[in-house]
Amino acid sequence: VVYNNFSDLPPKIYDFVIVGGGTAGNVVANRLTENPKTSVLVLEAGGTNIDAFQLDVPFFSDIFKFQYDWNFTTTVQPGLNNRSTFLLRGFVLGGSSSVNGMFYTRGSADDYDRWAKVTKDDGWSWDNLQPFIAKNEKWEPPADRHNTMGQFNPSVHSLTGVNAVSLSGFSQSIDPMIFKAVDELGGIFNFNEDYNSGNPLGFGWLQSTISTEGRRSSSATSYLAPKYIKRKNLDVLLHARASRVLPSVSKSSSSGYAFHTVEFAQDLDGPLLQVNASKEVILSAGVIGSPHILLNSGIGDSDELSKIGIKSLVDLPSVGKNLTDQPVVANEFLVNSNRTTDDILRNATLLNKVYTEFNKTGMGPLVVTGGNQISFFRANESLTDKFGDPSSGRNSPHLEMFTGNGFFGIPPSTGHFLTLGTAVVSPASRGFLTINTTDPFANPLINPGYLTSPFDIAAMREGIRIMFQYLSAPVWDGYVLSQFGDFANITATSPDDVLDEYIRNSAGSSAHPVGTAAMSANDADYGVVDPDLRVKRVEGLRVIDSSVFPFVTSAHTQAPTYVIAERAAALVRAAWV
Ligand SMILES: Cc1cc2nc3c(=O)[nH]c(=O)nc-3n(C[C@H](O)[C@H](O)[C@H](O)COP(=O)(O)OP(=O)(O)OC[C@H]3O[C@@H](n4cnc5c(N)ncnc54)[C@H](O)[C@@H]3O)c2cc1C
């Protein structure tokens, strides 16, 4: 049952209280309540009262996201020519899965094998996670029911999971050109039938968390679908923003503390309320929310906490550290075509027409998120020889290039565009999150650390040069007219300092931050949670969300977050249920 007011909740002690009804939190809530004897309360800071138009229509996910995100203050970024940047997060039931770009990318097999190695838990390896990938994914035909033969490998997909995944349901005018260029060029531009097989390198058809009806599949629409949310043992309280977890005495934990109580507020000026969990509190408030709650609660670097007047209960210096995001640059080209997505956003009559089509049929240009392809590349060995290799292995990319059949974001008033975005998906840079006040509802301070490692800026330069190499394919002659904006004077042979200036003026977040409450081996002297995602040195508290990634996967982060949540739910069930 979904509640808006604490006073309406039934007077009972829940077995588990999950903080955050986002991507991971809803998976855990769903799986734990499969057992009718287990009761779960989810506390979600956001609501559900967001315009369904903008939540459901795939095309708008990246355009209107700013309206729904909790724009945390970030410190000015020295690496980005002193610009401030925002880290976007979903602030609504479903969390970031309700507002994200819906790309479904698992990363490479090596990414997970590295997790297994650093945690000394083989359960996190690619092979051992396959059942959890399958429990999450429900492969569906694309909205336009086109023939998908050769566009994906069915043997690496699951038809039986909860969260819908499909290929693009609308073919775009540039699709044939994208793959013609691949044929013309060969080499690193090889066609990859399925980048989700564990070997992502090359060019493939994009897979997205979109249903056959052309709708967004978020953790709210899938894991909290009506058949699940009606369970008597599953309650969700909206507009409930947790401030702290509160300690009690523990005889079994090395810190002497257990955390079974969550303090929260429904109205930031209103009273602080409390709920208890008889078994565990699970933090699933995301890469910003979870470490923020830990720090507010006195769990973090004891020196840093003491300095701002917070009583340190558990000295875990890794809380908030290791923040890893993937910097991205959207490179814009003016093109000789009016069959791009730009006019949809500029012409109200056209938008109305395609929206009516979408509403009636679940088809048309609104069932794509901008582009239909994705590609992944290794950086040249000279870079990894010089700076070391931050990737997880030889089959893992350092770079992504995505294609957009139009401008990335709101287009200028004239012109038709092709976007070729470049991102460093295996970055070496690390940022951090901290707090500077005892007010638990003040925004945390975030420094994403983009491009602070020399590898990352060199890799981004290489990504841009790879993009120019790709555009040298004959198929683009006559289609691409010129370059746009700050990018206008950049060439493949621009000197490094010119490229660096462009990159530092243009790069931003790909919205994939992870790692601020990272898992590590039981005997490691760093890390925040153990391989079972229990907060180290305390009793009764786990973190299950994207903050536990020890390293970012070399791709977008929702699929791995779902996989973490599926396995974590099984670990919790094994411990208790
Ligand atoms: C705009 C955007 C675009 C993206 N595009 C893609 C993409 O195309 N493909 C991809 O794979 N990944 C994408 N991502 C990243 C991906 O969606 C996230 O990595 C993933 O969803 C994170 O899941 P999570 O469970 O860690 O956190 P979230 O899903 O963000 O869930 C956290 C939840 O906790 C709630 N919360 C936070 N603080 C509190 C508190 N104090 N008390 C109570 N509740 C709280 C939030 O409201 C939220 O519901 C994108 C993300 C964004 C924001």
The ligand as an SDF file (V2000), in Angstrom:
LIG
                    3D

 53 58  0  0  0  0  0  0  0  0999 V2000
   19.1170   11.8840  -15.6860 C   0  0  0  0  0  0  0  0  0  0  0  0
   19.7300   10.5210  -15.5860 C   0  0  0  0  0  0  0  0  0  0  0  0
   19.9660    9.7780  -16.7440 C   0  0  0  0  0  0  0  0  0  0  0  0
   20.5250    8.4960  -16.6460 C   0  0  0  0  0  0  0  0  0  0  0  0
   20.5970    7.7100  -17.7650 N   0  0  0  0  0  0  0  0  0  0  0  0
   20.9360    6.4110  -17.6340 C   0  0  0  0  0  0  0  0  0  0  0  0
   20.8150    5.5150  -18.7310 C   0  0  0  0  0  0  0  0  0  0  0  0
   20.3630    5.8800  -19.8230 O   0  0  0  0  0  0  0  0  0  0  0  0
   21.1740    4.2160  -18.5470 N   0  0  0  0  0  0  0  0  0  0  0  0
   21.6660    3.7660  -17.3580 C   0  0  0  0  0  0  0  0  0  0  0  0
   22.0260    2.5870  -17.2730 O   0  0  0  0  0  0  0  0  0  0  0  0
   21.7850    4.5790  -16.2970 N   0  0  0  0  0  0  0  0  0  0  0  0
   21.3900    5.8740  -16.4000 C   0  0  0  0  0  0  0  0  0  0  0  0
   21.4380    6.6930  -15.3130 N   0  0  0  0  0  0  0  0  0  0  0  0
   22.0000    6.1610  -14.0650 C   0  0  0  0  0  0  0  0  0  0  0  0
   21.0970    5.1630  -13.3510 C   0  0  0  0  0  0  0  0  0  0  0  0
   19.7460    5.5190  -13.5370 O   0  0  0  0  0  0  0  0  0  0  0  0
   21.4850    5.1240  -11.8750 C   0  0  0  0  0  0  0  0  0  0  0  0
   22.8400    4.7210  -11.7430 O   0  0  0  0  0  0  0  0  0  0  0  0
   20.6480    4.1670  -11.0470 C   0  0  0  0  0  0  0  0  0  0  0  0
   19.2900    4.3040  -11.3670 O   0  0  0  0  0  0  0  0  0  0  0  0
   20.8910    4.4370   -9.5700 C   0  0  0  0  0  0  0  0  0  0  0  0
   20.0370    3.6380   -8.7840 O   0  0  0  0  0  0  0  0  0  0  0  0
   20.0580    3.7640   -7.1970 P   0  0  0  0  0  0  0  0  0  0  0  0
   19.1220    2.7450   -6.6720 O   0  0  0  0  0  0  0  0  0  0  0  0
   21.4480    3.7530   -6.7140 O   0  0  0  0  0  0  0  0  0  0  0  0
   19.5240    5.2320   -6.8760 O   0  0  0  0  0  0  0  0  0  0  0  0
   18.1580    5.9430   -7.2850 P   0  0  0  0  0  0  0  0  0  0  0  0
   17.4560    5.1820   -8.3280 O   0  0  0  0  0  0  0  0  0  0  0  0
   18.5000    7.3630   -7.5740 O   0  0  0  0  0  0  0  0  0  0  0  0
   17.2770    5.8250   -5.9660 O   0  0  0  0  0  0  0  0  0  0  0  0
   17.5020    6.5430   -4.8030 C   0  0  0  0  0  0  0  0  0  0  0  0
   16.1440    6.8560   -4.1990 C   0  0  0  0  0  0  0  0  0  0  0  0
   16.3260    7.3020   -2.8660 O   0  0  0  0  0  0  0  0  0  0  0  0
   15.5180    8.4440   -2.6380 C   0  0  0  0  0  0  0  0  0  0  0  0
   16.2090    9.1880   -1.5760 N   0  0  0  0  0  0  0  0  0  0  0  0
   17.3780    9.8670   -1.6570 C   0  0  0  0  0  0  0  0  0  0  0  0
   17.6880   10.3730   -0.4520 N   0  0  0  0  0  0  0  0  0  0  0  0
   16.7090    9.9760    0.4030 C   0  0  0  0  0  0  0  0  0  0  0  0
   16.4930   10.1740    1.7920 C   0  0  0  0  0  0  0  0  0  0  0  0
   17.3210   10.9010    2.5440 N   0  0  0  0  0  0  0  0  0  0  0  0
   15.3780    9.6300    2.3440 N   0  0  0  0  0  0  0  0  0  0  0  0
   14.5010    8.8840    1.6030 C   0  0  0  0  0  0  0  0  0  0  0  0
   14.6790    8.6730    0.2820 N   0  0  0  0  0  0  0  0  0  0  0  0
   15.7790    9.2140   -0.3000 C   0  0  0  0  0  0  0  0  0  0  0  0
   15.4560    9.1560   -3.9830 C   0  0  0  0  0  0  0  0  0  0  0  0
   14.3250   10.0020   -4.0710 O   0  0  0  0  0  0  0  0  0  0  0  0
   15.3950    7.9650   -4.9380 C   0  0  0  0  0  0  0  0  0  0  0  0
   14.0770    7.5360   -5.1710 O   0  0  0  0  0  0  0  0  0  0  0  0
   20.9000    7.9800  -15.3730 C   0  0  0  0  0  0  0  0  0  0  0  0
   20.6570    8.7230  -14.2160 C   0  0  0  0  0  0  0  0  0  0  0  0
   20.0590    9.9730  -14.3090 C   0  0  0  0  0  0  0  0  0  0  0  0
   19.7610   10.7420  -13.0540 C   0  0  0  0  0  0  0  0  0  0  0  0
  1  2  1  0
  2  3  1  0
  2 52  2  0
  3  4  2  0
  4  5  1  0
  4 50  1  0
  5  6  2  0
  6  7  1  0
  6 13  1  0
  7  8  2  0
  7  9  1  0
  9 10  1  0
 10 11  2  0
 10 12  1  0
 12 13  2  0
 13 14  1  0
 14 15  1  0
 14 50  1  0
 15 16  1  0
 16 17  1  0
 16 18  1  0
 18 19  1  0
 18 20  1  0
 20 21  1  0
 20 22  1  0
 22 23  1  0
 23 24  1  0
 24 25  2  0
 24 26  1  0
 24 27  1  0
 27 28  1  0
 28 29  2  0
 28 30  1  0
 28 31  1  0
 31 32  1  0
 32 33  1  0
 33 34  1  0
 33 48  1  0
 34 35  1  0
 35 36  1  0
 35 46  1  0
 36 37  1  0
 36 45  1  0
 37 38  2  0
 38 39  1  0
 39 40  1  0
 39 45  2  0
 40 41  1  0
 40 42  2  0
 42 43  1  0
 43 44  2  0
 44 45  1  0
 46 47  1  0
 46 48  1  0
 48 49  1  0
 50 51  2  0
 51 52  1  0
 52 53  1  0
M  END
$$$$
